[in-house]
Amino acid sequence: MQSEWDDRQNRKIERLTKAAKFRYSAVMENIDYDPTRNIDKNQVNRFAGCDFVMQKENILITGSPGVGKSHMASAIGHQACSLGHKVMYFNTAKLLTMLKTSKADGSYVKQINKLEKQGLLIFDDFGLKGLDNINRHSFMEIIEDRHGKKSTIITSQLPVEAWHKIIGEQTIADAILDRLVHTAHRIDIKGESMRKKLKNKQ
């Protein structure tokens, strides 16, 4: 019975991980806690239990290009899958483009409903370019649907203080950030690019 239960759990984790469509294969154990990176190990270890998902809380990860934001978000996402949570990973720009296309082909409501059902959504590389009116309203709808109900992780090269300008239209930006920021866990990764460090080592 134990063997059968383990097998079912492993298959479930495989299904959840495949459905999440992670860009990166990452695990919590490989996060680099070098002091120069400004990462609170205790804080990140608490995320490993995924209580933040159960409590419908958000995580905002910021830092310069290459410092490991996507790796950390993916590692937390993989951990959530291993604990049985539904997760989906997206590059933010590609997601918004997909949603804009879905409005044209009539599948928008279906896509939004699918996003709403995920216990954890990961928006990677938010803010690389400003949001136009269509994307702004789509993003607002996603955040509104998830507020107080589901968890979201957002990574960005820009500090949170700059997101208002990226979103545009003050009223909507205020509404989005009010729902995202005030009760979120925040990580601001410092240090040099991990890709550069790896290249130097090689």
N, C-alpha and C positions, 0 to 999 in steps of 0.2 A: 504493500500500500504506500509506503514511504517513497519507494522508487517511482511508482506511478504518479504520485503527487509532485515529486521533483521534476519528472519529465513534462508534466502539464505546465508547471510553472516556467520551466525553461522555454517551452514553445510559446507561452504567452509573452514572455519577455522578448523573444525573437520577433514576434508579430508587432509588438508595440514599438520596438526599436526600428524595425523596417518601415512602419507607418510614419514614424517621426521624420524620416528623410533628412537625417543629420548630414551636414556637409563634412563634418570632422568626426573622426573616431577618437574619443577622449574619455579619460576616467579621472575621478577625483584624486586618486593616489598620485597622479603625475603632475598635479599643479605645483608650480615652483614658488616656494615661499621665501625666496631671497629677500632680505630686509629692504633692499632698494626698491622693491616692487610695491611696497605700501599695501600689502594684503594681510588682513587679519585672519590668521589661520583658524582661530576659534570660531570666528563668524562663518567662514566657509565650511568648516566641519559641521556646524549646525545645519547648514543647507543640505548636507548629505542625508539627514533623516527625513528631508522633504516635509517638515512640519509647515514650512511656508506655503506649500501647495495646499495642505489640509486647511490652513488658515486663510487661504485666498489672498496671499500677500505677493507683492511684486519685488523684483530685483532689477536695479539699474546699474549696468557696468560700463564705465567710461575709461578712456585712456587713449594715448597716441596710437597710430597704426603699428601693428605688429607686437603689441605688448602682451597679448594673450587673452583678449576679451572674448573672442569667439570660442577659443579652446575652453575657457572656464564655463561659459554658458552651455556649451555642448556637453561638458563633463557633468554639470548639474542635470542637464536634460537626460543623459544616459542613466544617471542615478535614479531619476524619477521613473524612467521606464522599468528599471530593475525592481522598483517597489510597486509596480502595477499601475502607474498613472499614464493616462493618455497624453502624449506630447507631440507637438509639431514644431519643426524648425523652418524658418524662412529667412532668406535675404529680404530685407524690407522693401527695397525697390522692386524686386521681382514679384513679390506678393501683391504690391499695389498695382503693378502693371497687369497681373493676372486678374485682379478684381475689376479693373477698368475694362478689360476685354470681356469679362463675364457679364458686365452690364449690357454689352452690345449683343451677346448671344443668348441672353435670358437666363443664365445660370447663377446670377449674382446671389440671390436669396439662398440657393443651395450651398454655395461656397461659404457664405456668412454663417449659416447654421452649422456647417461642419467645423468652422473655427470656434464657434461658441461652445461646442461639446468637448473641446480639449481641456484637460485639467491644467496643462501648462503650454503656453505659446511662447516661442522664442523668436524675437524680431532682431536679426543681426544687422549691423551696419546701418542703423537708423541715422538719418540726417545728412547723408552724403549729398543730397540736393533737396531744395525746398519742395514742399508739397503744393501741387496745384489744387484747384477747388474740388475736383472729383476725388482725388486721393485724400484730401483733408477730411472730407465728409465720410469716406470709407473708413479711415483710421479712427475717426471719432466714433463711428458706429461700433467698431470692434472693441474699443476701449470701454465704451458705455455698456456694451453687452457683458463684459467681463468684470466690471467694477463690483467688488464685494462678492463675486460669485466664483471667479477663477483666477489663476495666477498667470503673470506675464513676466518674461525676462526681456529686457531691451539692452543691446550693446550699442555704443556710439563713440565715435572719435571726438565728438563735441561734448563739452561739459553740459550738464543738465540746464544750466542757466542760459545756454544758447538755443535750447530747443524751441522756445517761444517764437523766435524769429524764423526758424526752419518750418514750423507748422503754419505760421502766417494767420491772418484774420484773428484779431485779438480775442474776440468772444469765444471762438472755438478752441484756440490755443489755451486760453485760461481754463476752459472746461476739461480739456484733455489732461493738462498737467495737474489740475486739481485732483483728478481721479488716479493719476499715475504716481505722482511724486511724494505726496505728503506722508504717506504711511509706508513708503518703499524702503527696502534695504538698499544701501548704496555702496558701491565699490569703485574707487578711482585708482586704477592701476598705474603705477609710475614705472620708471626705468627705461632702458633701451629696448629696441625691437628684439623679440625672442628669435625671429627669423634671422636677424643679423648676427646674434650671438651664436646660433647654431651654425651659420655659414662660417663664422670665424673659427669655431671649434673644428669644423671639417677641414 
